[in-house]
């Protein structure tokens, strides 16, 4: 029972980390696109 609890907690923590990483990557890609568009218009 305790093992299942720890397993679930680990999965939740990993999914939070994955979500943050995805958000971080999305922000970086968005910034890069904005910079590339600015360079293109200049």
CHARMM internal coordinates of N, CA and C (Angstrom, degrees):
IC EDIT
DIST 1 N 1 CA 1.4689
DIST 1 CA 1 C 1.5265
ANGL 1 N 1 CA 1 C 110.08
DIST 1 C 2 N 1.3221
ANGL 1 CA 1 C 2 N 115.83
DIHE 1 N 1 CA 1 C 2 N -46.78
DIST 2 N 2 CA 1.4611
ANGL 1 C 2 N 2 CA 120.89
DIHE 1 CA 1 C 2 N 2 CA -179.41
DIST 2 CA 2 C 1.5285
ANGL 2 N 2 CA 2 C 110.46
DIHE 1 C 2 N 2 CA 2 C -65.43
DIST 2 C 3 N 1.3292
ANGL 2 CA 2 C 3 N 115.54
DIHE 2 N 2 CA 2 C 3 N -37.62
DIST 3 N 3 CA 1.4714
ANGL 2 C 3 N 3 CA 121.06
DIHE 2 CA 2 C 3 N 3 CA 179.30
DIST 3 CA 3 C 1.5317
ANGL 3 N 3 CA 3 C 110.85
DIHE 2 C 3 N 3 CA 3 C -60.21
DIST 3 C 4 N 1.3453
ANGL 3 CA 3 C 4 N 115.60
DIHE 3 N 3 CA 3 C 4 N -43.08
DIST 4 N 4 CA 1.4712
ANGL 3 C 4 N 4 CA 120.92
DIHE 3 CA 3 C 4 N 4 CA 179.30
DIST 4 CA 4 C 1.5319
ANGL 4 N 4 CA 4 C 109.75
DIHE 3 C 4 N 4 CA 4 C -62.91
DIST 4 C 5 N 1.3357
ANGL 4 CA 4 C 5 N 116.44
DIHE 4 N 4 CA 4 C 5 N -40.79
DIST 5 N 5 CA 1.4574
ANGL 4 C 5 N 5 CA 121.24
DIHE 4 CA 4 C 5 N 5 CA 179.25
DIST 5 CA 5 C 1.5305
ANGL 5 N 5 CA 5 C 110.55
DIHE 4 C 5 N 5 CA 5 C -60.24
DIST 5 C 6 N 1.3444
ANGL 5 CA 5 C 6 N 116.26
DIHE 5 N 5 CA 5 C 6 N -46.28
DIST 6 N 6 CA 1.4600
ANGL 5 C 6 N 6 CA 120.20
DIHE 5 CA 5 C 6 N 6 CA -179.64
DIST 6 CA 6 C 1.5266
ANGL 6 N 6 CA 6 C 110.90
DIHE 5 C 6 N 6 CA 6 C -65.58
DIST 6 C 7 N 1.3225
ANGL 6 CA 6 C 7 N 116.64
DIHE 6 N 6 CA 6 C 7 N -38.61
DIST 7 N 7 CA 1.4611
ANGL 6 C 7 N 7 CA 121.84
DIHE 6 CA 6 C 7 N 7 CA 179.30
DIST 7 CA 7 C 1.5296
ANGL 7 N 7 CA 7 C 110.25
DIHE 6 C 7 N 7 CA 7 C -62.60
DIST 7 C 8 N 1.3230
ANGL 7 CA 7 C 8 N 116.18
DIHE 7 N 7 CA 7 C 8 N -45.97
DIST 8 N 8 CA 1.4712
ANGL 7 C 8 N 8 CA 121.00
DIHE 7 CA 7 C 8 N 8 CA 178.87
DIST 8 CA 8 C 1.5224
ANGL 8 N 8 CA 8 C 110.57
DIHE 7 C 8 N 8 CA 8 C -62.71
DIST 8 C 9 N 1.3421
ANGL 8 CA 8 C 9 N 115.99
DIHE 8 N 8 CA 8 C 9 N -43.42
DIST 9 N 9 CA 1.4623
ANGL 8 C 9 N 9 CA 120.29
DIHE 8 CA 8 C 9 N 9 CA -179.85
DIST 9 CA 9 C 1.5321
ANGL 9 N 9 CA 9 C 110.57
DIHE 8 C 9 N 9 CA 9 C -62.47
DIST 9 C 10 N 1.3260
ANGL 9 CA 9 C 10 N 116.19
DIHE 9 N 9 CA 9 C 10 N -40.43
DIST 10 N 10 CA 1.4642
ANGL 9 C 10 N 10 CA 120.80
DIHE 9 CA 9 C 10 N 10 CA 179.11
DIST 10 CA 10 C 1.5222
ANGL 10 N 10 CA 10 C 111.07
DIHE 9 C 10 N 10 CA 10 C -63.70
DIST 10 C 11 N 1.3240
ANGL 10 CA 10 C 11 N 116.22
DIHE 10 N 10 CA 10 C 11 N -42.72
DIST 11 N 11 CA 1.4676
ANGL 10 C 11 N 11 CA 121.12
DIHE 10 CA 10 C 11 N 11 CA 178.82
DIST 11 CA 11 C 1.5270
ANGL 11 N 11 CA 11 C 110.37
DIHE 10 C 11 N 11 CA 11 C -62.46
DIST 11 C 12 N 1.3317
ANGL 11 CA 11 C 12 N 116.42
DIHE 11 N 11 CA 11 C 12 N -42.79
DIST 12 N 12 CA 1.4689
ANGL 11 C 12 N 12 CA 120.89
DIHE 11 CA 11 C 12 N 12 CA 179.86
DIST 12 CA 12 C 1.5220
ANGL 12 N 12 CA 12 C 110.15
DIHE 11 C 12 N 12 CA 12 C -62.94
DIST 12 C 13 N 1.3296
ANGL 12 CA 12 C 13 N 117.15
DIHE 12 N 12 CA 12 C 13 N -44.42
DIST 13 N 13 CA 1.4681
ANGL 12 C 13 N 13 CA 121.35
DIHE 12 CA 12 C 13 N 13 CA 179.45
DIST 13 CA 13 C 1.5255
ANGL 13 N 13 CA 13 C 109.95
DIHE 12 C 13 N 13 CA 13 C -62.94
DIST 13 C 14 N 1.3387
ANGL 13 CA 13 C 14 N 116.94
DIHE 13 N 13 CA 13 C 14 N -43.22
DIST 14 N 14 CA 1.4615
ANGL 13 C 14 N 14 CA 121.13
DIHE 13 CA 13 C 14 N 14 CA -179.95
DIST 14 CA 14 C 1.5265
ANGL 14 N 14 CA 14 C 111.25
DIHE 13 C 14 N 14 CA 14 C -64.43
DIST 14 C 15 N 1.3295
ANGL 14 CA 14 C 15 N 116.94
DIHE 14 N 14 CA 14 C 15 N -40.08
DIST 15 N 15 CA 1.4561
ANGL 14 C 15 N 15 CA 120.00
DIHE 14 CA 14 C 15 N 15 CA -179.97
DIST 15 CA 15 C 1.5259
ANGL 15 N 15 CA 15 C 110.54
DIHE 14 C 15 N 15 CA 15 C -67.83
DIST 15 C 16 N 1.3404
ANGL 15 CA 15 C 16 N 117.07
DIHE 15 N 15 CA 15 C 16 N -35.04
DIST 16 N 16 CA 1.4710
ANGL 15 C 16 N 16 CA 120.40
DIHE 15 CA 15 C 16 N 16 CA 175.68
DIST 16 CA 16 C 1.5185
ANGL 16 N 16 CA 16 C 109.90
DIHE 15 C 16 N 16 CA 16 C -63.27
DIST 16 C 17 N 1.3344
ANGL 16 CA 16 C 17 N 116.26
DIHE 16 N 16 CA 16 C 17 N -44.45
DIST 17 N 17 CA 1.4662
ANGL 16 C 17 N 17 CA 121.20
DIHE 16 CA 16 C 17 N 17 CA 179.35
DIST 17 CA 17 C 1.5224
ANGL 17 N 17 CA 17 C 110.01
DIHE 16 C 17 N 17 CA 17 C -62.92
DIST 17 C 18 N 1.3227
ANGL 17 CA 17 C 18 N 116.73
DIHE 17 N 17 CA 17 C 18 N -43.71
DIST 18 N 18 CA 1.4610
ANGL 17 C 18 N 18 CA 121.59
DIHE 17 CA 17 C 18 N 18 CA 179.49
DIST 18 CA 18 C 1.5307
ANGL 18 N 18 CA 18 C 110.17
DIHE 17 C 18 N 18 CA 18 C -62.76
DIST 18 C 19 N 1.3342
ANGL 18 CA 18 C 19 N 116.45
DIHE 18 N 18 CA 18 C 19 N -40.23
DIST 19 N 19 CA 1.4671
ANGL 18 C 19 N 19 CA 121.02
DIHE 18 CA 18 C 19 N 19 CA 178.85
DIST 19 CA 19 C 1.5228
ANGL 19 N 19 CA 19 C 110.96
DIHE 18 C 19 N 19 CA 19 C -63.89
DIST 19 C 20 N 1.3543
ANGL 19 CA 19 C 20 N 116.74
DIHE 19 N 19 CA 19 C 20 N -43.20
DIST 20 N 20 CA 1.4668
ANGL 19 C 20 N 20 CA 120.63
DIHE 19 CA 19 C 20 N 20 CA 178.18
DIST 20 CA 20 C 1.5168
ANGL 20 N 20 CA 20 C 110.72
DIHE 19 C 20 N 20 CA 20 C -63.24
DIST 20 C 21 N 1.3496
ANGL 20 CA 20 C 21 N 115.72
DIHE 20 N 20 CA 20 C 21 N -41.90
DIST 21 N 21 CA 1.4627
ANGL 20 C 21 N 21 CA 120.85
DIHE 20 CA 20 C 21 N 21 CA -179.91
DIST 21 CA 21 C 1.5293
ANGL 21 N 21 CA 21 C 109.70
DIHE 20 C 21 N 21 CA 21 C -62.72
DIST 21 C 22 N 1.3271
ANGL 21 CA 21 C 22 N 116.41
DIHE 21 N 21 CA 21 C 22 N -43.62
DIST 22 N 22 CA 1.4607
ANGL 21 C 22 N 22 CA 121.66
DIHE 21 CA 21 C 22 N 22 CA 179.44
DIST 22 CA 22 C 1.5309
ANGL 22 N 22 CA 22 C 110.44
DIHE 21 C 22 N 22 CA 22 C -62.30
DIST 22 C 23 N 1.3275
ANGL 22 CA 22 C 23 N 116.15
DIHE 22 N 22 CA 22 C 23 N -43.45
DIST 23 N 23 CA 1.4612
ANGL 22 C 23 N 23 CA 121.72
DIHE 22 CA 22 C 23 N 23 CA 178.24
DIST 23 CA 23 C 1.5224
ANGL 23 N 23 CA 23 C 110.65
DIHE 22 C 23 N 23 CA 23 C -61.84
DIST 23 C 24 N 1.3482
ANGL 23 CA 23 C 24 N 115.56
DIHE 23 N 23 CA 23 C 24 N -44.71
DIST 24 N 24 CA 1.4594
ANGL 23 C 24 N 24 CA 122.95
DIHE 23 CA 23 C 24 N 24 CA 179.39
DIST 24 CA 24 C 1.5266
ANGL 24 N 24 CA 24 C 110.77
DIHE 23 C 24 N 24 CA 24 C -59.71
DIST 24 C 25 N 1.3420
ANGL 24 CA 24 C 25 N 115.80
DIHE 24 N 24 CA 24 C 25 N -47.33
DIST 25 N 25 CA 1.4698
ANGL 24 C 25 N 25 CA 121.29
DIHE 24 CA 24 C 25 N 25 CA 179.43
DIST 25 CA 25 C 1.5283
ANGL 25 N 25 CA 25 C 110.58
DIHE 24 C 25 N 25 CA 25 C -63.15
DIST 25 C 26 N 1.3226
ANGL 25 CA 25 C 26 N 116.54
DIHE 25 N 25 CA 25 C 26 N -41.40
DIST 26 N 26 CA 1.4622
ANGL 25 C 26 N 26 CA 121.02
DIHE 25 CA 25 C 26 N 26 CA 179.32
DIST 26 CA 26 C 1.5251
ANGL 26 N 26 CA 26 C 110.90
DIHE 25 C 26 N 26 CA 26 C -61.62
DIST 26 C 27 N 1.3350
ANGL 26 CA 26 C 27 N 116.35
DIHE 26 N 26 CA 26 C 27 N -43.10
DIST 27 N 27 CA 1.4731
ANGL 26 C 27 N 27 CA 121.38
DIHE 26 CA 26 C 27 N 27 CA 178.82
DIST 27 CA 27 C 1.5252
ANGL 27 N 27 CA 27 C 110.21
DIHE 26 C 27 N 27 CA 27 C -63.36
DIST 27 C 28 N 1.3403
ANGL 27 CA 27 C 28 N 116.83
DIHE 27 N 27 CA 27 C 28 N -44.79
DIST 28 N 28 CA 1.4688
ANGL 27 C 28 N 28 CA 120.85
DIHE 27 CA 27 C 28 N 28 CA 179.78
DIST 28 CA 28 C 1.5263
ANGL 28 N 28 CA 28 C 110.58
DIHE 27 C 28 N 28 CA 28 C -62.09
DIST 28 C 29 N 1.3355
ANGL 28 CA 28 C 29 N 117.15
DIHE 28 N 28 CA 28 C 29 N -45.37
DIST 29 N 29 CA 1.4623
ANGL 28 C 29 N 29 CA 121.14
DIHE 28 CA 28 C 29 N 29 CA 179.61
DIST 29 CA 29 C 1.5359
ANGL 29 N 29 CA 29 C 109.99
DIHE 28 C 29 N 29 CA 29 C -62.43
DIST 29 C 30 N 1.3237
ANGL 29 CA 29 C 30 N 116.31
DIHE 29 N 29 CA 29 C 30 N -41.21
DIST 30 N 30 CA 1.4602
ANGL 29 C 30 N 30 CA 120.75
DIHE 29 CA 29 C 30 N 30 CA 178.07
DIST 30 CA 30 C 1.5189
ANGL 30 N 30 CA 30 C 111.23
DIHE 29 C 30 N 30 CA 30 C -61.92
DIST 30 C 31 N 1.3501
ANGL 30 CA 30 C 31 N 116.99
DIHE 30 N 30 CA 30 C 31 N -43.22
DIST 31 N 31 CA 1.4667
ANGL 30 C 31 N 31 CA 121.60
DIHE 30 CA 30 C 31 N 31 CA 178.38
DIST 31 CA 31 C 1.5254
ANGL 31 N 31 CA 31 C 110.55
DIHE 30 C 31 N 31 CA 31 C -63.92
DIST 31 C 32 N 1.3293
ANGL 31 CA 31 C 32 N 116.13
DIHE 31 N 31 CA 31 C 32 N -44.13
DIST 32 N 32 CA 1.4706
ANGL 31 C 32 N 32 CA 120.36
DIHE 31 CA 31 C 32 N 32 CA -179.97
DIST 32 CA 32 C 1.5247
ANGL 32 N 32 CA 32 C 110.54
DIHE 31 C 32 N 32 CA 32 C -61.68
DIST 32 C 33 N 1.3236
ANGL 32 CA 32 C 33 N 116.27
DIHE 32 N 32 CA 32 C 33 N -42.54
DIST 33 N 33 CA 1.4670
ANGL 32 C 33 N 33 CA 119.77
DIHE 32 CA 32 C 33 N 33 CA 179.01
DIST 33 CA 33 C 1.5213
ANGL 33 N 33 CA 33 C 110.79
DIHE 32 C 33 N 33 CA 33 C -62.58
DIST 33 C 34 N 1.3472
ANGL 33 CA 33 C 34 N 115.81
DIHE 33 N 33 CA 33 C 34 N -41.39
DIST 34 N 34 CA 1.4597
ANGL 33 C 34 N 34 CA 120.22
DIHE 33 CA 33 C 34 N 34 CA 178.38
DIST 34 CA 34 C 1.5204
ANGL 34 N 34 CA 34 C 111.41
DIHE 33 C 34 N 34 CA 34 C -62.67
DIST 34 C 35 N 1.3339
ANGL 34 CA 34 C 35 N 116.32
DIHE 34 N 34 CA 34 C 35 N -43.35
DIST 35 N 35 CA 1.4712
ANGL 34 C 35 N 35 CA 121.55
DIHE 34 CA 34 C 35 N 35 CA 179.56
DIST 35 CA 35 C 1.5289
ANGL 35 N 35 CA 35 C 110.10
DIHE 34 C 35 N 35 CA 35 C -64.88
DIST 35 C 36 N 1.3314
ANGL 35 CA 35 C 36 N 116.46
DIHE 35 N 35 CA 35 C 36 N -45.27
DIST 36 N 36 CA 1.4688
ANGL 35 C 36 N 36 CA 120.16
DIHE 35 CA 35 C 36 N 36 CA 179.83
DIST 36 CA 36 C 1.5269
ANGL 36 N 36 CA 36 C 111.03
DIHE 35 C 36 N 36 CA 36 C -62.35
DIST 36 C 37 N 1.3346
ANGL 36 CA 36 C 37 N 116.92
DIHE 36 N 36 CA 36 C 37 N -38.64
DIST 37 N 37 CA 1.4686
ANGL 36 C 37 N 37 CA 120.24
DIHE 36 CA 36 C 37 N 37 CA 178.59
DIST 37 CA 37 C 1.5250
ANGL 37 N 37 CA 37 C 109.97
DIHE 36 C 37 N 37 CA 37 C -65.53
DIST 37 C 38 N 1.3338
ANGL 37 CA 37 C 38 N 117.16
DIHE 37 N 37 CA 37 C 38 N -40.92
DIST 38 N 38 CA 1.4661
ANGL 37 C 38 N 38 CA 120.68
DIHE 37 CA 37 C 38 N 38 CA 178.81
DIST 38 CA 38 C 1.5256
ANGL 38 N 38 CA 38 C 110.87
DIHE 37 C 38 N 38 CA 38 C -63.47
DIST 38 C 39 N 1.3282
ANGL 38 CA 38 C 39 N 116.56
DIHE 38 N 38 CA 38 C 39 N -43.03
DIST 39 N 39 CA 1.4702
ANGL 38 C 39 N 39 CA 121.17
DIHE 38 CA 38 C 39 N 39 CA 178.60
DIST 39 CA 39 C 1.5304
ANGL 39 N 39 CA 39 C 109.58
DIHE 38 C 39 N 39 CA 39 C -63.35
DIST 39 C 40 N 1.3421
ANGL 39 CA 39 C 40 N 115.43
DIHE 39 N 39 CA 39 C 40 N -42.60
DIST 40 N 40 CA 1.4590
ANGL 39 C 40 N 40 CA 120.60
DIHE 39 CA 39 C 40 N 40 CA -178.28
DIST 40 CA 40 C 1.5323
ANGL 40 N 40 CA 40 C 110.77
DIHE 39 C 40 N 40 CA 40 C -62.51
DIST 40 C 41 N 1.3380
ANGL 40 CA 40 C 41 N 116.64
DIHE 40 N 40 CA 40 C 41 N -40.96
DIST 41 N 41 CA 1.4620
ANGL 40 C 41 N 41 CA 120.20
DIHE 40 CA 40 C 41 N 41 CA -179.26
DIST 41 CA 41 C 1.5222
ANGL 41 N 41 CA 41 C 111.56
DIHE 40 C 41 N 41 CA 41 C -74.56
DIST 41 C 42 N 1.3278
ANGL 41 CA 41 C 42 N 117.54
DIHE 41 N 41 CA 41 C 42 N -25.93
DIST 42 N 42 CA 1.4639
ANGL 41 C 42 N 42 CA 120.41
DIHE 41 CA 41 C 42 N 42 CA 175.57
DIST 42 CA 42 C 1.5360
ANGL 42 N 42 CA 42 C 108.22
DIHE 41 C 42 N 42 CA 42 C -77.38
END
COOR INIT
IC SEED 1 N 1 CA 1 C
IC BUILD
